[in-house]
Each structure stands twice: as structure tokens, then as C-alpha cells.
């Protein structure tokens, strides 16, 4: 495996198309269904809605978007790693940064069908605190919480 340096940087719109492409591919693989929104509306959501409510960091490798996380001091809204770069510690790196900037407690939701995400979050200290299915995809969700020790 070639060793490329991962750079964590704040999101800027120049990375919008790469970010949305990576996000859509990763999500589709994780939940087994196509994205319900158009590519253009997904870019709009990223640039105008998500970016206004959350900090967004990207993981870059050779100027290519390989991961993203959207968060605030209490919640992780989105965390996706490019399907070809999963298992390399990128999610761990992004998550550690967010934990360090949190108020000592974070919550997030993941889809029940996304067993890889469940294993990832549980490995990193998140505990299940709720279940439901209030999302556009109409899939069952699991709510997780992490509390600093």
C-alpha cells in the first residue's frame, strides 16, 4: 500500500463536486440505495444548508477528497469516507478532531442497515441511546452518544 499523506482541512466550495461525489458513492454503498436528491441539489445542500449549520472538514489525499465530516460542539451530522479509502484511519482522525473540539458529549445518527458504521462508532466509544426512522430515506436509524471520560 502506498503511503500518501492525509491532510485535514476546512471545507471550501472548490471541493463541492468531489465532496458530493464521494458522499453519494459512500452512502449508496453503505445503505444499498440510490441517493434520492439530484447531484445539483446535493451540492446546494452542502454549500448553503449544511455549511451554515455545521463546521465541515475534509480529508484530502493528493488534492482528492477522501473523507468529510460535518459537526458542531454537540453533534456529528455527516461522516463519510470514500469507499476506496475506508479502513485506513481517516474516519478515526476526523472523529478524534471533533471529539477534541466538543463539549465532551457528541450525538449522531446512523442507518441501521449500515453495520460498518455501527462497528466503527462502537469501537470509538459511542453507545446506542435511541432508535427510530425519521429520515428522507425512510430507513431505521440508530442514535449514538459519546461522552468523554
NORCOR-V76752 format. One record per residue. N is the residue number from 1. RES is the residue in one small letter. SS is DSSP state (alpha for helix, beta for strand, coil for the rest). PSI is psi in degrees with one decimal (none if undefined). D_LAST is the distance of its C-alpha to the last C-alpha in whole Angstrom. Layout:
BEGIN
N_RES_SS_PSI_D_LAST, N_RES_SS_PSI_D_LAST
END
This chain:
BEGIN
1_x_coil_129.1_35, 2_x_coil_141.3_35, 3_x_coil_105.9_33, 4_x_coil_146.2_33, 5_x_coil_131.1_30, 6_x_beta_128.8_28, 7_x_beta_128.3_28, 8_x_beta_124.3_25, 9_x_beta_159.0_27, 10_x_beta_141.1_27, 11_x_coil_139.0_29, 12_x_coil_152.6_33, 13_x_alpha_-17.6_36, 14_x_alpha_-21.9_38, 15_x_alpha_10.7_35, 16_x_alpha_-51.3_36, 17_x_alpha_-42.8_38, 18_x_alpha_-43.0_36, 19_x_alpha_-46.6_33, 20_x_alpha_-39.0_34, 21_x_alpha_-48.0_36, 22_x_alpha_-45.5_33, 23_x_alpha_-49.7_31, 24_x_alpha_-44.7_34, 25_x_alpha_-44.5_35, 26_x_alpha_-43.8_31, 27_x_alpha_-42.9_31, 28_x_alpha_-42.9_34, 29_x_alpha_-38.7_33, 30_x_alpha_-36.7_30, 31_x_alpha_-7.1_31, 32_x_coil_24.8_35, 33_x_coil_152.3_37, 34_x_coil_151.2_38, 35_x_coil_137.8_37, 36_x_coil_-17.5_39, 37_x_coil_155.1_39, 38_x_coil_160.4_41, 39_x_alpha_-43.9_40, 40_x_alpha_-41.6_41, 41_x_alpha_-28.8_40, 42_x_alpha_-41.4_36, 43_x_alpha_-43.7_37, 44_x_alpha_-45.9_38, 45_x_alpha_-46.2_34, 46_x_alpha_-50.1_32, 47_x_alpha_-31.7_34, 48_x_alpha_-24.0_35, 49_x_alpha_-57.3_32, 50_x_alpha_-46.1_29, 51_x_alpha_-22.2_30, 52_x_alpha_-24.7_30, 53_x_alpha_-19.2_27, 54_x_coil_153.9_24, 55_x_beta_142.9_24, 56_x_beta_124.3_25, 57_x_beta_146.5_25, 58_x_beta_149.4_27, 59_x_beta_122.3_27, 60_x_beta_140.9_30, 61_x_beta_118.2_32, 62_x_coil_44.2_35, 63_x_coil_12.8_35, 64_x_beta_133.7_35, 65_x_beta_117.4_32, 66_x_beta_-3.4_30, 67_x_beta_159.2_27, 68_x_beta_150.5_25, 69_x_beta_135.4_22, 70_x_beta_128.2_23, 71_x_beta_165.4_20, 72_x_coil_-165.9_19, 73_x_coil_-13.4_16, 74_x_coil_-12.4_16, 75_x_beta_144.5_17, 76_x_beta_119.9_19, 77_x_beta_-42.2_22, 78_x_beta_140.6_23, 79_x_beta_112.2_22, 80_x_beta_139.5_25, 81_x_beta_135.5_26, 82_x_coil_137.9_30, 83_x_coil_-27.7_31, 84_x_coil_-6.0_33, 85_x_coil_10.3_29, 86_x_coil_148.5_27, 87_x_coil_9.7_25, 88_x_coil_3.8_25, 89_x_coil_3.0_22, 90_x_alpha_-46.4_23, 91_x_alpha_-40.7_20, 92_x_alpha_-45.3_17, 93_x_alpha_-47.1_18, 94_x_alpha_-44.1_19, 95_x_alpha_-41.6_16, 96_x_alpha_-39.2_14, 97_x_alpha_-44.1_16, 98_x_alpha_-41.7_15, 99_x_alpha_-43.0_11, 100_x_alpha_-29.1_12, 101_x_alpha_-2.4_15, 102_x_coil_175.5_13, 103_x_coil_13.6_12, 104_x_coil_4.5_8, 105_x_beta_131.2_10, 106_x_beta_144.5_12, 107_x_beta_158.4_15, 108_x_beta_164.8_18, 109_x_beta_146.5_21, 110_x_beta_156.5_23, 111_x_beta_139.1_26, 112_x_coil_-31.5_26, 113_x_coil_-14.7_29, 114_x_coil_77.9_27, 115_x_alpha_-31.5_25, 116_x_alpha_-42.0_24, 117_x_alpha_-40.2_22, 118_x_alpha_-47.0_20, 119_x_alpha_-42.3_20, 120_x_alpha_-51.9_18, 121_x_alpha_-41.1_16, 122_x_alpha_-37.5_15, 123_x_alpha_-29.3_15, 124_x_coil_23.8_12, 125_x_coil_8.0_10, 126_x_coil_141.8_12, 127_x_beta_145.6_13, 128_x_beta_129.3_17, 129_x_beta_-5.2_17, 130_x_beta_164.3_21, 131_x_beta_152.9_24, 132_x_beta_-166.8_27, 133_x_coil_45.6_30, 134_x_coil_81.7_30, 135_x_coil_163.3_31, 136_x_coil_-28.8_34, 137_x_coil_-10.9_34, 138_x_coil_41.5_34, 139_x_coil_149.0_32, 140_x_coil_137.9_29, 141_x_beta_157.5_26, 142_x_beta_131.3_22, 143_x_beta_130.7_19, 144_x_beta_156.3_16, 145_x_beta_140.8_13, 146_x_beta_133.6_9, 147_x_beta_129.8_6, 148_x_coil_145.3_4, 149_x_coil_none_0
END
